[in-house]
Amino acid sequence: MNKWDLDFDEMCRKLRDVENFSFCRFGDGEWSCVLGRNGMNCDKHRYLLELSLSLAFVLLQPQRFYCGMQPKGMRDLGDDIKRWIVSNECELEWCNADIIHDASIEGRLGELWTAARRRKKILVGPNHLKPIANKYGCGYVFVPDRNCFKWRTTIEADIGEELAHAGKDAVILYCASMLTEVLIDSIHTAYGDTLTQIDAGSALDPYVGVNSRRYHKQIIERLGK
C-alpha cells in the first residue's frame, strides 16, 4: 500500500487507533462539475461555476489527505478526466472512492461505527439522515437537499460550532454531495490532522430506507427497511 492508498480495514484501524486522517471522494458528479458540464448531479445539486472552481482548487493543491477516484466516474468520463489531470498538472495519488460503499454492500458498514464508538462524531448531511446521528450519538449539521453549496458559509460555521463541543480527535462524517470535498479541504486547512474527516457519500441512505443509488435496493431489502 502506497502512502495515499486506503482500504476499509485500514480506515477502521485508523479510527480505532485515533490516527487522524481525511478522505474525500471524486465521483462522476464532482468531475462533471470540474469539467464544466451543464446541469446537475443525480441528487439535483447544480454544477455551479463557483463550485467547479472550488473543486478544482482542492485537486490542484499539494496532496494533504486521501483522495478517492470513483470507478463509475472513470467509466463514464475517464478520457476527459485524464486530459484534465494532465493539462492541469494534477499530481494527486488516488485511492478507491468506493471503499465505504463496497463495505456496505458486503454488510460490513457496522464495523466503521464500532471502530469509532469511543470518539466524538459529527454527521453533516440532509435531514433524512438525522436519525442516524441520533442513533450513534453524533453531533449534527444540517445540509439542504438541493444546491447545498450556496449555504457553504453557514454549514462551515455550524461545523465549527460542533467541533468546539467535540474537541480534539473528533470524527466528521460527510454526506453533503459535491460540497463535501470543499468542506474537507477547508476544515483540513483550519484543523489539520487534529481530527478525522470521512466522505461517506450516499452510503448511509439505505440505512434510513432511502433508495438514492441503484445498489441501495439490495441493502434496503437485506435490512428489511
C-alpha positions in Angstrom: 0.0 0.0 0.0 1.5 3.4 -1.0 1.2 6.5 1.2 -2.1 7.7 -0.3 -3.8 4.3 -0.8 -6.6 3.4 1.7 -8.9 0.4 2.1 -11.8 -0.2 4.5 -9.8 -2.3 7.0 -7.1 0.4 7.3 -9.8 3.1 7.7 -11.3 1.2 10.6 -7.9 0.6 12.1 -7.1 4.3 12.0 -10.5 5.1 13.6 -9.8 2.6 16.5 -6.2 3.8 17.0 -7.1 7.5 16.8 -4.8 8.0 13.9 -6.4 11.1 12.3 -6.9 11.4 8.5 -9.2 12.9 5.9 -10.7 11.1 3.0 -12.7 12.7 0.1 -14.3 11.2 -3.0 -14.4 12.5 -6.6 -17.2 10.8 -8.5 -19.0 11.4 -11.7 -20.8 14.4 -10.3 -17.7 16.1 -9.0 -15.8 15.5 -12.2 -18.8 16.7 -14.4 -18.7 19.9 -12.4 -14.9 20.3 -12.6 -15.1 19.7 -16.3 -17.6 22.5 -16.8 -20.6 20.4 -17.7 -24.1 21.9 -17.6 -26.9 20.5 -15.4 -26.9 18.8 -12.1 -25.8 15.6 -10.4 -28.1 12.7 -9.6 -29.2 14.4 -6.3 -30.2 17.6 -8.1 -27.3 19.8 -6.9 -26.4 22.1 -9.8 -23.0 22.3 -11.4 -22.3 25.9 -10.4 -19.2 27.8 -11.7 -18.0 28.7 -8.2 -18.4 25.1 -7.1 -16.4 24.0 -10.2 -13.6 26.3 -9.3 -13.6 25.3 -5.7 -13.4 21.6 -6.5 -10.5 22.3 -9.0 -8.8 24.2 -6.2 -8.9 21.1 -4.0 -7.4 19.0 -6.8 -4.6 21.3 -7.6 -3.1 21.7 -4.1 -0.2 19.6 -2.9 -1.7 16.4 -1.5 -2.5 16.5 2.2 -5.2 13.8 2.5 -6.6 10.7 0.8 -8.5 11.4 -2.4 -10.7 8.7 -3.9 -11.4 8.3 -7.6 -14.8 6.7 -8.3 -14.7 3.8 -10.7 -18.0 4.9 -12.2 -16.6 8.3 -12.9 -13.7 6.8 -14.7 -16.0 4.6 -16.7 -18.2 7.5 -17.8 -15.7 10.3 -18.1 -12.3 8.6 -18.0 -10.8 10.2 -21.1 -11.9 13.7 -20.1 -10.7 13.2 -16.6 -7.3 12.0 -17.7 -6.9 15.0 -20.1 -7.9 17.4 -17.3 -5.4 15.8 -14.9 -2.6 16.1 -17.5 -3.3 19.6 -18.7 -3.6 21.0 -15.2 -0.6 19.1 -13.8 -2.7 17.5 -11.1 -0.3 15.3 -9.2 -2.6 13.6 -6.7 -2.3 9.9 -5.9 -5.7 8.2 -5.9 -7.3 5.5 -3.8 -10.7 3.8 -4.5 -13.5 6.2 -3.7 -16.0 3.3 -3.1 -14.4 1.6 -0.1 -17.2 2.5 2.2 -19.9 1.8 -0.3 -18.4 -1.6 -1.1 -18.2 -2.4 2.6 -21.9 -1.5 2.9 -22.8 -3.9 0.1 -20.8 -6.6 1.9 -22.7 -5.9 5.1 -19.7 -4.5 6.9 -20.6 -0.9 7.5 -21.2 -1.5 11.2 -17.5 -2.1 11.6 -16.9 1.6 10.9 -19.3 2.6 13.7 -17.7 0.1 16.0 -14.2 1.4 15.3 -15.3 5.0 16.0 -17.5 4.2 19.0 -15.2 5.8 21.6 -14.8 9.0 19.6 -16.9 12.1 19.4 -18.7 12.1 16.0 -20.4 14.7 13.8 -22.7 13.9 10.9 -23.0 16.5 8.2 -25.9 15.7 5.9 -29.6 16.2 4.9 -32.5 15.9 7.3 -33.3 12.3 6.4 -30.0 11.2 8.0 -30.6 12.8 11.3 -32.0 9.5 12.8 -28.5 8.0 12.2 -26.9 10.9 14.1 -29.3 10.3 16.9 -28.7 6.5 16.9 -24.9 6.9 17.2 -24.8 9.9 19.4 -23.4 12.2 16.7 -23.5 16.0 16.6 -25.5 17.0 13.6 -25.1 19.7 10.9 -28.0 20.2 8.5 -27.3 20.3 4.8 -30.1 21.3 2.3 -31.3 18.7 -0.2 -30.7 20.9 -3.2 -27.8 23.2 -4.2 -26.2 23.0 -0.8 -23.0 24.7 -2.0 -24.9 28.0 -1.7 -25.0 27.5 2.1 -21.3 26.7 2.3 -20.5 29.5 4.7 -23.4 28.7 7.1 -22.6 24.9 7.0 -18.9 25.5 7.7 -19.7 27.8 10.6 -22.1 25.1 12.0 -19.3 22.5 11.8 -17.0 24.9 13.7 -19.6 25.1 16.5 -19.9 21.3 16.7 -16.1 20.9 16.7 -15.9 23.4 19.6 -18.1 21.0 21.7 -16.5 17.8 20.3 -12.9 18.8 20.9 -9.7 17.1 19.6 -9.8 13.9 17.6 -13.5 14.3 16.6 -14.7 12.3 13.6 -16.7 14.2 10.9 -18.8 12.1 8.5 -20.0 14.0 5.5 -23.0 13.2 3.3 -23.1 16.7 1.6 -22.9 15.9 -2.1 -20.3 17.9 -4.0 -19.8 20.4 -1.2 -18.2 17.7 0.8 -14.8 17.9 -0.9 -14.7 21.7 -0.5 -15.6 21.4 3.2 -13.0 18.7 3.8 -10.3 20.8 2.2 -11.3 23.9 4.2 -11.6 22.2 7.5 -8.3 20.4 7.0 -6.7 23.8 6.3 -8.0 25.1 9.6 -7.6 22.0 11.8 -5.1 19.8 10.0 -4.9 16.2 11.3 -6.3 17.1 14.8 -9.5 15.4 13.6 -10.7 12.8 11.1 -12.9 13.6 8.1 -14.7 11.0 6.0 -16.7 11.5 2.9 -19.4 8.9 3.2 -21.2 10.0 0.0 -24.6 8.3 -0.2 -23.6 5.2 1.7 -25.9 6.0 4.7 -29.1 6.5 2.7 -30.3 2.9 2.7 -30.0 2.7 6.5 -32.9 5.1 6.7 -34.8 3.4 3.9 -33.8 5.9 1.2 -33.0 4.4 -2.2 -30.9 7.0 -3.8 -28.5 4.7 -5.8 -29.0 1.6 -7.8 -27.2 -0.7 -5.4 -29.2 0.6 -2.4 -32.2 -1.6 -3.1 -30.4 -4.8 -2.1 -29.2 -3.2 1.1 -32.7 -2.0 2.0 -34.1 -5.4 1.3 -31.4 -7.0 3.5 -32.2 -4.6 6.3 -36.0 -5.0 5.9 -36.4 -1.3 5.7 
